[in-house]
Amino acid sequence: MKKIFQHPARDAKPTLWRTQGELENSAEFNESLAREFTDAASGREPGEGLSRRDFVRLMGAATALTGVGLTGCRRPEAHLVPFAKGAEWTVPGKFLFYASAMPTPAGAVPLIVTTSDGRPTKIEGNPLHPLSNGSTDAFAQASVLDLYDPNRSKEIKHDSLTVSRGDLDNLLAKIRATAGSNAGDGLAIIVGRENSPTVERLRAALVQQFPKILWVQDEAISSRGAEEAFDVLFGAGARPACDVAKADVILSIGSDFLNPAESGFGFANGFAKRRDPKGSMNRLYVAENHFSLTGGMADHRLRVRASEYGDFAAAVASAVAAKTGDAGLKALASAFKGTGVTFDPAWIKGVADDLLSAKGKSLVLVGAQQPAAVRALIIGINASLGNLGTTISVRQTGAKPAAKLSDLCAAIKAGSVKTLLILGGNPAHTAPAGLDFANLLARVPETLHLSLFTDETSKVTHWQVPAAHYLESWGDARSLDGTVCSVQPMILPLWNGISAIEILASLAGEKIDGPSAVRATFATYSKDASDAAWQTFLKNGFAAATAWPLSAPAFNQGAALAAVQSAKGSASGEFEVVFLRSSSVDDGRYANNSWLQETPDFVTKLVWDNAALVSPADAKALGIKDGDWLRITAGDRYIDAAALIAPGHADRSLSIALGYGRNGVSHVMEKVGFDAYPLRDSSALGYRGGVAVKALPKDAYVFARTQEHENMEGRNIAREGTLGQFREEPNFASEMDGELPKPVSIYPNPPLTGDLQWGLSVDLNSCIGCNACLVACRAENNVPVVGKDQVRRGRDMAWIRIDRWFASADHREESLEMIPMAVMCQQCESAPCEAVCPANATVHSEEGLNLMAYNRCIGTRYCANNCPWKVRRFNWFDYNERPLDQLYYGPLAPKGMADSLKMAKNPNVTVRMRGVMEKCTFCIQRIEEARIGRAVKAGASDVTKTPLPAFKSACQQACPSESIVFGNINDPQSAVSKAKANARTYSSLAYLNTRPRVTYMARVRNPNPAMPGADLVGAANRRNEHA
Amino acid sequence: MSNFFPRWANWLPLQLLVCVLVVGAPITLGVWYYFTPKYTRVGYQPDQPVPFSHALHVKQLGMDCRYCHSFVEVAGHSNLPATQTCINCHGEGKILSNSPRLAPVRESWKTGQPIPWVQIHRLPDYAYFNHAVHVNRGVSCYSCHGAVNEMSVVYEAESLSMKWCLDCHRSPENFLRPPSEIFNMDWHPSSATEQRELGTKFKEEWKVNPPVNCGGCHR
């Protein structure tokens, strides 16, 4: 008997959608629904004459006729090579864990690095560290691939000739000798911002020895402007520390504070703790020009152009001042000269009133790229709200100012720089275009670039020195709160890499021996410098009580007023271009990392590209569609970039991510995106007004977006409601299923007899959509990268797909919301995929796992066809064995993986070959390790009475907001059982009765009834129900 | 019209049948037998770089397996000993310190280069076997590796095929031993009945429930 499913009808105009086509109900979208897969994912190449199947049929016959030779009849001889001398702690096949940290400009990410047989293979957060809850971000997860990248710079070169380490040492000795004779005159050093106490100590030593040295600190996307403002407002070296967990009401004006790359580690967790609707839930207002992670979490969101953030802040300041009668704030607000634009008074009043109702427990934040005037206004508002000392404290970092890149350029022009050592960054590519840095470099008689890759800067310096990755060098770095974290080498430098600390130490005349430089610094900040204290530092990964002490900030009204008065008004109405930090390649530093290139953008879901984001209204005005070319002209420079329509984007505003469009560095970066750096100017690093935009009559550019795949026909998969709704009816989400059919299933019901039963819960209320789980899964499970062309054909392999739903109950841009939703294999108890597998390659375990036996799979793809969630991934090619540009080569073409990439693989997970289906396994290798660990511990006793060793799935471990919970649902005390018992829990596609082991907790928004459009917040599902 | 088929064609079906039986059957049976690990794997006895004799070290000298394979109880892999382990007894001025047969060991110790032992027991890459869980839960080395204590040159004693694994995973009572006899290669139950009784007792007491689903070994 054929079961007929009563699928919910699809709205002609849905209130929740993922793609523009879905919203508009376009012909292409409807055609894509009618098919199970996109063209290529069903094996049909677009627009080919002889179909692929026909070709395979012919080739099959030909192969059969030419005979299948019995090749390789001899047994291949394999060798087992034990150590000659046993290595300390090493047990072959067992993981070893070391504490370390990844230095980033925003502060160190504290880590626990997993090494297997001496190779670092996986990275997790360090749960001991006060700021970390054991989580990481996507960049830290992917950094292990950078270590093994075969494109890394490998040799020391001088004027393109390979030289030895001795030559480099001679050079450094010569520089030191010269500097000693002329007090460092003509010596300049550029460092990145790595927050390393050792680099700071060596800097002090160098400045002491060579007082005339020019010490430059440069980051492409820098918070320098903000820091200079803080120096003025709070005193030199004082930096604000915001505690989002303490704030009841948060207003973010263009601040993507939930994104760890932007604002440092530790915000997402504090924020998520306040999103539980059963506790005291906070409220988030966001005013921003493009949808950011933070904007997606907003309860109320307003589209504001980046150049008008100041006006918005002034409007809020006036409204607050009017209510409180704070003359100081009033003076600040009226002194501000912006574009003169006005905002919806009801919005401003609603925000101001709400902030005032939470005096001392509110928080107003602004993006790091805003000018000092706007920052001073924001501090003024916070001061007036009584937030200074409660939600905002300051930390005295003791940071000493360094010269800027523009100072260096002036010195080079004056001819006073004779030797330039670039020990961080890629300034020839990232420097503001007005500086003409690449050409200025040629004027310096001796230049040296230390870098992981032979990049744009290395090509124009005399010396190129391969840098050591942070996983292969000694170092230290302060995390956001100032706690000093240790950076330990996990492996000897693979390609003779040298760390910046080694170079600086030899310049300062220090003998380097392993950790000696770091150890010497340790003695300066640690009360106890003994061997035992040092060992504890390395073991824990950080030195306790080294955080900068918190103190209540004093508000300097005079300085703030002076800063606000510095603002120059600008004209409103012209286009602006906003430079974004890419969620995939940061400022371009990860452009060579294919895991990250294939990680979709948070919002646009674009891979292997960036795009000029335009609002739907602007797109209409310009007459463009997705992929059409724009010429963006700022001053005397222009770039051509393809446009992408971004719902929720501010009008008369463009956003473009930096770090793309690089050529001639490595094949990974070729033909990837558009370089936006030429549009930047020293005075406009974050955004630039007065931009001219015109559409170019060129063929549309083809983007690859993961969100276009596998549509779900608007079946209330992502669910949200409001706090009021939750309090009335806590289980509103599962109620949306209405009357479910009787729990019968056409699919098999395997016996679930195991004492352990695995399940997973995703809390949509705390999930910010940061991609950490996705990259963690890729690293843990050896998931291959397929390249832009294959993604475009719908063949991406990521086991976790983060759906980004747009929701709007009335289809207006003003009420647009975003819901990220991680979708992995749902591990259905009655799995549709298992019933259709002809080879029994996907079967059920008694512990409720939907297993995938790769070696049995014959690649019919029936299972993927029958999966309602479309989470099964098929290996169309030998993605592991072939370079991405040679996938279509014949069977005799060379195959093989770079040796260094083999080292990055998790030895406990099979590397899949061509023709095999794969999908999320709930990290079965970790489950099995835990089960084995329990059995080993039990030994000759009852195993069921032995506790299971604690473990997490890779996605759960990486999640910064703890929204993914995995575990044994048979144990009522487990975290996952408790999560599943939550009233907000629902199953997606529950009416299919497949009983997924993955459940979701609905998102709850906390709208302010006094705000305009409050009735539309969190209402998309309700509208959907009634339609 | 003459007959289309000549007369001899009447015998063609029978001839074909005989042909299939005579040629086809041996091929089928041949593949059945010769292409299985039982034939291709069992008895594999490659030359090793050092003629190490288990018979001498274990049987005659009474060394425990774990002196060399020291991590077998804690790790998935049962490690081969580092050269250092050999040198403990065969180092300078010790046993046979000048024997030419031990030259590769001394060479390895001097240069730090490992000894390239030839692998005998080899599972496919997609099968994950864990030694620790087996030896801790009553499975002896003997069950998979045979009487290594009597081999002067080690060979593969069992097929290590999936069916062979499952035979034990489905009925572990036929192989479980007292924990004290795991590494005793000379311990044998007096009869199959005794083994079954003992095994069943352990299986129930320890709740031995080896996985028989794919996920137990394939990840």
HADDOCK unambig.tbl for C-alpha pairs under 7 A between the chains (distance, minus, plus):
assign (segid A and resid 77 and name CA) (segid B and resid 118 and name CA) 6.94 0.50 0.50
assign (segid A and resid 78 and name CA) (segid B and resid 118 and name CA) 5.95 0.50 0.50
assign (segid A and resid 78 and name CA) (segid B and resid 119 and name CA) 5.39 0.50 0.50
assign (segid A and resid 79 and name CA) (segid B and resid 116 and name CA) 5.60 0.50 0.50
assign (segid A and resid 79 and name CA) (segid B and resid 117 and name CA) 5.45 0.50 0.50
assign (segid A and resid 79 and name CA) (segid B and resid 118 and name CA) 4.50 0.50 0.50
assign (segid A and resid 79 and name CA) (segid B and resid 119 and name CA) 5.11 0.50 0.50
assign (segid A and resid 80 and name CA) (segid B and resid 116 and name CA) 5.90 0.50 0.50
assign (segid A and resid 80 and name CA) (segid B and resid 117 and name CA) 5.17 0.50 0.50
assign (segid A and resid 80 and name CA) (segid B and resid 118 and name CA) 6.05 0.50 0.50
assign (segid A and resid 80 and name CA) (segid B and resid 119 and name CA) 5.69 0.50 0.50
assign (segid A and resid 81 and name CA) (segid B and resid 114 and name CA) 5.70 0.50 0.50
assign (segid A and resid 81 and name CA) (segid B and resid 115 and name CA) 6.05 0.50 0.50
assign (segid A and resid 81 and name CA) (segid B and resid 116 and name CA) 5.12 0.50 0.50
assign (segid A and resid 81 and name CA) (segid B and resid 117 and name CA) 6.32 0.50 0.50
assign (segid A and resid 82 and name CA) (segid B and resid 80 and name CA) 5.89 0.50 0.50
assign (segid A and resid 82 and name CA) (segid B and resid 81 and name CA) 6.48 0.50 0.50
assign (segid A and resid 82 and name CA) (segid B and resid 82 and name CA) 5.33 0.50 0.50
assign (segid A and resid 82 and name CA) (segid B and resid 114 and name CA) 5.98 0.50 0.50
assign (segid A and resid 83 and name CA) (segid B and resid 82 and name CA) 4.91 0.50 0.50
assign (segid A and resid 83 and name CA) (segid B and resid 83 and name CA) 6.82 0.50 0.50
assign (segid A and resid 83 and name CA) (segid B and resid 114 and name CA) 5.65 0.50 0.50
assign (segid A and resid 84 and name CA) (segid B and resid 82 and name CA) 5.04 0.50 0.50
assign (segid A and resid 84 and name CA) (segid B and resid 83 and name CA) 4.56 0.50 0.50
assign (segid A and resid 84 and name CA) (segid B and resid 84 and name CA) 6.09 0.50 0.50
assign (segid A and resid 84 and name CA) (segid B and resid 108 and name CA) 6.44 0.50 0.50
assign (segid A and resid 84 and name CA) (segid B and resid 109 and name CA) 6.21 0.50 0.50
assign (segid A and resid 84 and name CA) (segid B and resid 112 and name CA) 5.38 0.50 0.50
assign (segid A and resid 84 and name CA) (segid B and resid 113 and name CA) 6.21 0.50 0.50
assign (segid A and resid 84 and name CA) (segid B and resid 114 and name CA) 5.00 0.50 0.50
assign (segid A and resid 85 and name CA) (segid B and resid 82 and name CA) 5.78 0.50 0.50
assign (segid A and resid 85 and name CA) (segid B and resid 83 and name CA) 6.26 0.50 0.50
assign (segid A and resid 85 and name CA) (segid B and resid 84 and name CA) 5.31 0.50 0.50
assign (segid A and resid 86 and name CA) (segid B and resid 82 and name CA) 6.00 0.50 0.50
assign (segid A and resid 91 and name CA) (segid B and resid 71 and name CA) 6.81 0.50 0.50
assign (segid A and resid 92 and name CA) (segid B and resid 77 and name CA) 6.57 0.50 0.50
assign (segid A and resid 92 and name CA) (segid B and resid 79 and name CA) 6.43 0.50 0.50
assign (segid A and resid 93 and name CA) (segid B and resid 75 and name CA) 6.56 0.50 0.50
assign (segid A and resid 93 and name CA) (segid B and resid 76 and name CA) 6.32 0.50 0.50
assign (segid A and resid 93 and name CA) (segid B and resid 77 and name CA) 5.87 0.50 0.50
assign (segid A and resid 94 and name CA) (segid B and resid 75 and name CA) 6.22 0.50 0.50
assign (segid A and resid 845 and name CA) (segid B and resid 213 and name CA) 5.90 0.50 0.50
assign (segid A and resid 851 and name CA) (segid B and resid 214 and name CA) 6.87 0.50 0.50
assign (segid A and resid 851 and name CA) (segid B and resid 215 and name CA) 6.05 0.50 0.50
assign (segid A and resid 853 and name CA) (segid B and resid 214 and name CA) 6.17 0.50 0.50
assign (segid A and resid 853 and name CA) (segid B and resid 218 and name CA) 6.29 0.50 0.50
assign (segid A and resid 909 and name CA) (segid B and resid 219 and name CA) 5.67 0.50 0.50
assign (segid A and resid 910 and name CA) (segid B and resid 125 and name CA) 6.88 0.50 0.50
assign (segid A and resid 910 and name CA) (segid B and resid 126 and name CA) 5.41 0.50 0.50
assign (segid A and resid 910 and name CA) (segid B and resid 219 and name CA) 6.19 0.50 0.50
assign (segid A and resid 924 and name CA) (segid B and resid 219 and name CA) 6.30 0.50 0.50
assign (segid A and resid 925 and name CA) (segid B and resid 219 and name CA) 6.01 0.50 0.50
assign (segid A and resid 932 and name CA) (segid B and resid 133 and name CA) 5.87 0.50 0.50
assign (segid A and resid 935 and name CA) (segid B and resid 133 and name CA) 6.24 0.50 0.50
assign (segid A and resid 936 and name CA) (segid B and resid 132 and name CA) 6.56 0.50 0.50
assign (segid A and resid 936 and name CA) (segid B and resid 133 and name CA) 5.12 0.50 0.50
assign (segid A and resid 936 and name CA) (segid B and resid 136 and name CA) 5.63 0.50 0.50
assign (segid A and resid 939 and name CA) (segid B and resid 136 and name CA) 4.98 0.50 0.50
assign (segid A and resid 939 and name CA) (segid B and resid 137 and name CA) 5.26 0.50 0.50
assign (segid A and resid 940 and name CA) (segid B and resid 137 and name CA) 6.06 0.50 0.50
assign (segid A and resid 940 and name CA) (segid B and resid 179 and name CA) 6.82 0.50 0.50
assign (segid A and resid 940 and name CA) (segid B and resid 206 and name CA) 5.92 0.50 0.50
assign (segid A and resid 941 and name CA) (segid B and resid 205 and name CA) 6.69 0.50 0.50
assign (segid A and resid 941 and name CA) (segid B and resid 206 and name CA) 4.58 0.50 0.50
assign (segid A and resid 942 and name CA) (segid B and resid 205 and name CA) 6.10 0.50 0.50
assign (segid A and resid 942 and name CA) (segid B and resid 206 and name CA) 4.01 0.50 0.50
assign (segid A and resid 942 and name CA) (segid B and resid 207 and name CA) 5.41 0.50 0.50
assign (segid A and resid 943 and name CA) (segid B and resid 206 and name CA) 6.03 0.50 0.50
assign (segid A and resid 943 and name CA) (segid B and resid 207 and name CA) 5.98 0.50 0.50
